[in-house]
């Protein structure tokens, strides 16, 4: 931290580099002429040369100017370049990082308090209300501004006829991705050190912790919007045609060349945004898991407030809106949390499974999967489950749970070559999990003879049968 601050002070002391670079850009200029675009491109190139190439930390004014360019530009090139530069600056000059373990063997968290951040949490209410009402405000976002950004993203997902190609929609998605990267850059090192020190203050003071605990946002609605956006991006923009025309009165109507470029870039940027949304949800669930440990150890206080764990919100939302179930599980590619969510879903209706939201070994989650599969061992118990959860949803849940289980059991190849050693805490082996999975789908078919086996279920059954037959041959 001392080195980073010393470099920053050295840059501020002379002020020559900052002054020369900012002289290229008139930050008060909001015009979108080609001349203004050229000036901003030159400014971004100068910042990259001064900071990335010469390894000199950027000043707060530089970061704020780059951030402003990304938020107000109507040029695809400017939006993409400013987004890329902001991420590069964060990568080369992190605000938070873990120092190498010293003689004591424990890691130390280093926080550069002088570094610029895209988030602000200490503005008074009057200032926040005044700035959020100003559409041209490009200062760091407060919690309410973050929620408003997500509401705009949700509107873009729902209104595909107009917003699909607007530079504003693309700009918002890139802004969201950058903000998630910034949240992760701050949270991940803090959480890693927390696991060693159990110092809850580290996470309480994280940007993610302050954002999620802010009274300026409606937390549950925010999380529901996140789910809708992630699933909406998956269903609306995956392979969708991006050829809708703009309305003549569109404020952010791009030039003809930008229109074509935006159409090409939009599907990929939408995919990035979907991935960023998944990262955000995982960060929050990890925060909740750490919070649960802190609660059990009595390290939290009344000042931390009470917040429903995101895992419970996701399960409730997927239970209420079954149309989201398949899309959400297809998008979520983190096996640990996918299995946790599925086990919690079954527990909601059967009460058989006790899930654990802490960071834990795969065996605890696998053991719970065994408990779920035991609920399908007889026709009677299978009937009871599908009375509460429809047969289609059960297929989706079991198939994804089995896939997540395999991912958590290292690799399929290792599992096949050493099945006998892959034991769960209750003694169940991988081969038993495979056989019970096949049995569960067989009983589902017996209960409902007209039930069509879904493609994902067929894939899970094929994998389970392959592992079972391989084990039988080895024996």
C-alpha positions in Angstrom: 0.0 0.0 0.0 2.9 2.3 0.8 4.4 1.9 -2.6 1.0 2.6 -4.3 0.4 5.7 -2.3 3.9 6.9 -2.8 3.5 6.6 -6.6 0.2 8.3 -6.5 1.6 11.2 -4.4 4.6 11.4 -6.8 2.2 11.9 -9.7 0.0 14.4 -7.9 3.1 16.4 -6.7 4.2 17.5 -10.0 0.8 17.4 -11.6 2.4 17.7 -15.0 1.3 14.3 -16.3 -2.2 14.7 -15.1 -2.5 18.3 -16.4 -1.1 17.4 -19.8 -3.4 14.4 -20.3 -6.5 16.2 -19.0 -5.7 19.1 -21.3 -6.6 16.8 -24.2 -10.1 16.4 -22.9 -12.6 19.1 -22.0 -14.6 17.1 -19.5 -17.3 19.7 -19.6 -17.9 19.2 -23.3 -20.9 17.0 -23.9 -21.0 17.3 -27.6 -20.8 14.2 -29.8 -19.2 15.6 -32.9 -16.4 13.7 -34.7 -13.9 16.2 -33.3 -15.0 15.6 -29.7 -14.9 11.8 -30.4 -11.3 12.1 -31.7 -10.3 14.1 -28.6 -11.7 11.5 -26.3 -10.0 8.7 -28.1 -6.7 10.6 -27.8 -7.3 11.1 -24.1 -7.9 7.4 -23.6 -4.7 6.5 -25.5 -2.8 9.1 -23.4 -4.1 7.6 -20.1 -3.2 4.1 -21.3 0.3 5.2 -22.2 0.9 7.1 -19.0 -0.6 4.4 -16.6 -0.4 1.0 -18.2 2.8 1.4 -20.3 4.7 3.6 -17.9 3.2 1.8 -14.8 2.1 5.0 -13.1 -1.1 4.9 -11.0 -3.9 7.0 -12.5 -5.2 9.9 -10.6 -8.8 10.1 -9.4 -9.5 12.8 -12.0 -8.3 10.5 -14.8 -10.4 7.6 -13.7 -13.5 9.9 -13.3 -13.0 11.2 -16.8 -12.7 7.7 -18.3 -15.7 6.7 -16.4 -17.6 9.7 -17.7 -16.7 8.9 -21.3 -18.1 5.4 -20.9 -21.4 6.7 -19.5 -22.1 9.5 -22.0 -20.6 8.4 -25.3 -22.8 7.5 -28.2 -19.9 6.1 -30.1 -19.4 2.3 -29.9 -15.7 2.7 -30.2 -15.5 5.1 -27.2 -17.8 3.0 -25.0 -15.8 -0.2 -25.7 -12.4 1.5 -25.3 -13.2 3.3 -22.1 -14.7 0.0 -20.7 -11.6 -1.9 -21.6 -9.3 0.8 -20.1 -11.2 1.0 -16.8 -10.8 -2.8 -16.4 -7.1 -2.6 -17.3 -6.5 0.1 -14.7 -8.2 -2.0 -12.0 -6.1 -5.0 -13.0 -2.8 -3.2 -12.9 -3.6 -1.0 -9.9 -6.1 -2.9 -7.6 -7.7 -1.0 -4.8 -7.7 -4.1 -2.7 -5.3 -7.0 -2.7 -3.8 -9.7 -0.5 -0.1 -9.3 0.3 2.2 -12.3 0.4 2.2 -14.2 3.7 4.9 -13.0 6.0 6.8 -14.9 8.6 3.6 -15.4 10.6 2.2 -17.3 7.6 -1.0 -15.2 7.6 -2.1 -13.1 4.6 -2.6 -9.4 5.0 -5.3 -7.4 3.3 -4.0 -4.2 1.6 -6.6 -1.4 0.9 -5.6 1.7 -1.0 -7.9 4.2 0.5 -6.7 6.9 -2.0 -7.8 4.9 -5.0 -10.8 6.0 -7.1 -13.9 3.8 -7.0 -17.0 3.7 -9.2 -19.1 3.5 -6.1 -19.9 6.1 -3.4 -21.7 5.3 -0.2 -21.2 8.5 1.9 -23.3 11.0 0.1 -26.1 12.6 2.0 -29.7 12.0 0.9 -30.2 15.5 -0.5 -27.1 15.2 -2.7 -28.1 11.7 -3.9 -31.6 12.8 -4.8 -30.3 15.8 -6.7 -27.7 13.8 -8.6 -30.0 10.9 -9.5 -32.6 13.3 -10.9 -29.9 14.7 -13.2 -29.6 12.4 -16.2 -26.2 13.8 -17.1 -24.7 12.9 -13.8 -21.7 10.7 -14.4 -20.1 10.6 -10.9 -19.6 7.3 -9.2 -22.8 5.4 -8.5 -24.6 5.3 -5.2 -26.7 2.2 -4.2 -29.9 3.8 -5.6 -28.1 4.6 -8.9 -27.1 0.9 -9.1 -30.7 -0.2 -8.7 -31.9 2.3 -11.3 -29.2 0.9 -13.7 -30.6 -2.6 -13.2 -34.1 -1.4 -13.8 -33.0 0.1 -17.1 -31.4 -3.2 -18.1 -34.6 -5.1 -17.2 -36.5 -2.7 -19.4 -34.1 -3.3 -22.3 -34.5 -7.1 -21.9 -38.3 -6.7 -22.0 -38.5 -4.2 -24.8 -36.6 -6.0 -27.7 -38.3 -4.1 -30.5 -36.6 -0.8 -29.7 -33.8 -1.3 -27.1 -32.1 -4.2 -28.7 -29.8 -2.0 -30.8 -29.7 1.2 -28.9 -26.2 2.3 -27.9 -27.7 3.2 -24.5 -28.6 -0.5 -23.8 -25.1 -1.7 -24.8 -23.6 1.1 -22.8 -25.6 0.1 -19.7 -24.6 -3.6 -20.1 -20.9 -2.7 -20.3 -21.3 -0.3 -17.3 -22.9 -3.1 -15.3 -20.1 -5.5 -16.2 -17.5 -3.1 -15.1 -19.3 -2.5 -11.8 -19.5 -6.2 -11.2 -15.7 -6.5 -11.9 -15.1 -3.7 -9.5 -17.3 -5.4 -6.8 -15.5 -8.7 -7.3 -12.0 -7.1 -7.2 -12.9 -5.6 -3.8 -14.9 -8.6 -2.4 -12.8 -11.7 -3.4 -9.6 -10.7 -1.6 -11.5 -9.6 1.4 -13.4 -12.9 1.6 -10.2 -14.9 1.2 -8.6 -13.1 4.1 -11.8 -13.4 6.1 -11.7 -17.2 5.8 -8.3 -17.0 7.5 -8.9 -14.3 10.1 -12.7 -14.5 10.7 -12.6 -10.7 10.8 -16.1 -9.8 9.8 -15.3 -6.1 9.5 -13.4 -6.8 6.3 -16.6 -7.9 4.6 -18.9 -5.4 6.3 -16.7 -2.6 4.8 -16.6 -4.2 1.3 -18.3 -2.4 -1.5 -20.6 -5.4 -2.0 -21.5 -5.5 1.7 -22.3 -1.8 1.8 -24.3 -2.0 -1.4 -26.4 -4.9 -0.4 -27.1 -3.5 3.1 -27.9 0.0 1.9 -31.4 1.3 3.0 -31.5 3.2 -0.3 -32.4 0.1 -2.3 -35.2 -2.5 -2.2 -33.0 -5.5 -1.7 -35.5 -8.2 -2.6 -36.7 -6.4 -5.7 -33.2 -5.9 -6.8 -32.4 -9.6 -6.5 -35.6 -10.5 -8.4 -34.6 -8.0 -11.2 -31.2 -9.7 -11.3 -32.8 -13.1 -11.9 -35.2 -11.7 -14.6 -32.3 -9.9 -16.4 -30.1 -13.0 -16.4 -32.8 -15.3 -17.7 -34.1 -12.7 -20.1 -30.7 -12.1 -21.7 -30.4 -15.9 -22.1 -33.7 -16.4 -23.8 -34.1 -13.1 -25.7 -30.6 -12.5 -27.1 -29.2 -16.0 -27.6 -29.3 -16.3 -31.3 -31.9 -13.6 -31.7 -32.1 -11.4 -34.8 -30.8 -7.9 -34.1 -32.2 -6.2 -37.1 -34.9 -4.0 -35.5 -34.9 -0.4 -36.7 -34.6 2.6 -34.5 -37.4 5.1 -33.9 -36.7 8.5 -35.5 -37.0 10.3 -32.1 -34.6 8.0 -30.3 -32.3 10.1 -28.1 -29.4 7.7 -28.5 -29.9 6.9 -32.1 -26.4 6.0 -33.5 -24.9 6.7 -36.8 -25.4 4.2 -39.7 -21.9 2.8 -39.2 -22.4 2.5 -35.5 -25.8 0.9 -36.0 -24.2 -2.0 -38.0 -21.3 -2.3 -35.5 -23.6 -2.3 -32.5 -25.8 -5.0 -34.1 -22.7 -7.2 -34.5 -21.4 -6.4 -30.9 -24.7 -6.7 -29.1 -25.1 -10.5 -28.8 -21.6 -10.9 -27.4 -22.0 -8.0 -25.0 -25.3 -9.4 -23.9 -23.6 -12.7 -23.2 -20.9 -10.9 -21.2 -23.7 -9.2 -19.2 -25.4 -12.5 -18.5 -22.1 -13.9 -17.2 -21.5 -10.8 -15.1 -24.9 -11.2 -13.6 -24.1 -14.8 -12.6 -20.8 -13.5 -11.0 -22.7 -10.9 -9.0 -25.2 -13.5 -7.7 -22.4 -15.9 -6.7 -20.5 -13.0 -4.9 -23.7 -12.3 -2.9 -24.2 -15.9 -2.0 -20.6 -16.2 -0.9 -21.1 -13.0 1.2 -24.2 -14.6 2.7 -22.3 -17.8 3.5 -19.6 -15.8 5.2 -22.2 -13.8 7.0 -23.8 -17.0 8.3 -20.5 -18.1 9.8 -20.0 -14.7 11.4 -23.5 -14.8 12.9 -22.9 -18.3 14.3 -19.7 -17.0 15.9 -21.3 -13.9 17.3 -19.2 -11.6 15.2 -22.0 -9.5 13.7 -23.9 -6.7 15.4 -27.3 -5.1 15.1 -25.7 -2.5 12.8 -25.3 -5.3 10.2 -29.1 -5.5 9.9 -31.1 -8.4 8.7 -31.2 -9.6 5.1 -32.8 -12.6 3.5 -30.1 -14.8 2.1 -30.1 -14.7 -1.7 -30.2 -18.5 -1.9 -33.7 -18.4 -0.3 -34.8 -15.6 -2.6 -33.7 -17.6 -5.7 -35.5 -20.7 -4.5 -38.7 -18.9 -3.8 -38.6 -17.1 -7.1 -37.9 -20.3 -9.1 -40.7 -22.0 -7.1 -43.1 -19.2 -7.9 -42.1 -18.7 -11.5 -41.3 -22.2 -12.9 -40.7 -20.7 -16.3 -37.4 -19.4 -15.0 -36.3 -22.7 -13.6 -34.8 -24.4 -16.7 -33.2 -21.2 -18.0 -31.6 -20.3 -14.7 -30.1 -23.8 -14.1 -28.9 -23.9 -17.6 -27.1 -20.5 -17.2 -25.6 -21.2 -13.8 -22.4 -23.1 -14.3 -21.0 -23.0 -10.8 -21.7 -26.6 -9.6 -21.4 -25.9 -5.9 -24.1 -23.2 -5.9 -26.2 -25.0 -8.5 -26.4 -28.1 -6.2 -27.1 -26.0 -3.1 -30.0 -24.3 -4.9 -31.5 -27.6 -6.1 -31.2 -29.2 -2.7 -32.8 -26.2 -1.1 -35.6 -26.4 -3.7 -36.3 -30.0 -2.8 -36.1 -29.2 0.9 -38.7 -26.5 0.5 -41.3 -29.1 -0.6 -40.1 -32.4 1.0 -38.4 -31.3 4.2 -36.0 -34.2 3.8 -32.8 -32.3 3.0 -30.8 -30.1 5.3 -28.6 -27.9 3.1 -25.5 -26.0 4.1 -24.7 -22.6 2.6 -21.2 -22.4 4.0 -18.1 -23.1 2.0 -17.9 -26.8 2.4 -16.4 -29.9 0.9 -18.3 -31.7 -1.9 -19.1 -34.6 0.4 -21.7 -32.7 2.4 -23.5 -31.6 -0.7 -23.2 -35.1 -2.2 -24.7 -36.6 1.0 -27.7 -34.4 0.6 -28.1 -35.4 -3.0 -28.3 -39.0 -1.7 -31.1 -38.0 0.5 -33.0 -36.4 -2.4 -32.6 -39.5 -4.5 -33.9 -41.7 -1.7 -37.2 -39.9 -2.0 -37.6 -41.5 -5.4 -36.9 -45.1 -4.4 -40.6 -46.1 -4.3 -43.6 -45.4 -6.4 -45.5 -44.0 -3.4 -42.8 -41.5 -2.4 -42.3 -40.5 -6.0 -46.0 -39.7 -6.4 -45.9 -37.6 -3.2 -43.0 -35.5 -4.6 -44.6 -34.8 -8.0 -47.8 -33.8 -6.3 -45.8 -30.9 -4.9 -43.4 -30.4 -7.8 -44.5 -31.1 -11.3 -42.8 -33.9 -13.2 -41.1 -31.6 -15.7 -39.5 -29.5 -13.0 -38.4 -32.7 -11.2 -36.7 -33.9 -14.3 -34.9 -30.6 -14.7 -33.8 -30.5 -11.1 -32.6 -34.1 -10.9 -30.7 -33.8 -14.2 -28.9 -30.6 -13.2 -28.2 -31.9 -9.7 -26.6 -35.0 -11.1 -24.4 -32.9 -13.5 -23.4 -30.7 -10.6 -22.5 -33.7 -8.5 -20.2 -35.0 -11.2 -18.5 -31.7 -11.5 -17.9 -31.6 -7.8 -16.5 -35.1 -7.9 -13.4 -33.8 -9.7 -13.7 -35.1 -13.3 -15.8 -37.9 -14.8 -12.7 -39.7 -16.0 -11.3 -39.8 -12.4 -14.6 -41.0 -11.1 -14.8 -43.8 -13.7 -11.3 -45.0 -13.0 -11.7 -45.0 -9.2 -15.4 -45.2 -8.4 -14.8 -47.3 -5.3 -12.9 -44.5 -3.6 -15.5 -41.8 -4.4 -17.4 -42.1 -1.2 -19.9 -39.7 0.4 -20.0 -39.0 4.1 -22.8 -41.6 4.5 -21.0 -44.2 2.5 -22.7 -43.7 -0.9 -20.4 -44.1 -3.8 -20.6 -42.5 -7.3 -21.9 -45.7 -8.7 -24.7 -45.7 -6.1 -25.6 -42.1 -7.0 -25.7 -43.2 -10.7 -28.0 -46.2 -10.0 -30.3 -44.1 -7.8 -30.5 -41.4 -10.5 -31.5 -44.0 -13.0 -34.0 -45.5 -10.6 -35.5 -42.1 -9.8 -36.2 -41.4 -13.5 -37.6 -44.9 -13.9 -40.1 -44.4 -11.1 -41.0 -41.0 -12.6 -41.9 -42.8 -15.8 -43.9 -45.5 -14.0 -45.9 -42.8 -12.2 -46.6 -40.9 -15.4 -46.5 -43.3 -18.4 -47.1 -40.4 -20.8 -44.2 -38.3 -19.5 -41.7 -37.4 -22.1 -38.1 -37.5 -21.0 -36.4 -34.2 -21.5 -33.2 -33.9 -23.5 -31.2 -32.9 -20.4 -32.6 -35.8 -18.5 -31.7 -38.2 -21.3 -28.1 -36.8 -21.2 -27.9 -37.4 -17.4 -29.3 -40.9 -17.8 -26.9 -41.8 -20.5 -24.0 -40.6 -18.4 -25.2 -42.4 -15.3 -25.7 -45.6 -17.3 -22.2 -45.3 -18.8 -20.6 -45.0 -15.4 -22.7 -47.9 -14.0 -21.7 -50.2 -16.9 -18.1 -49.2 -16.7 -18.0 -50.0 -13.0 -19.7 -53.4 -13.6 -17.1 -54.3 -16.2 -14.3 -53.4 -13.8 -15.8 -55.5 -11.1 
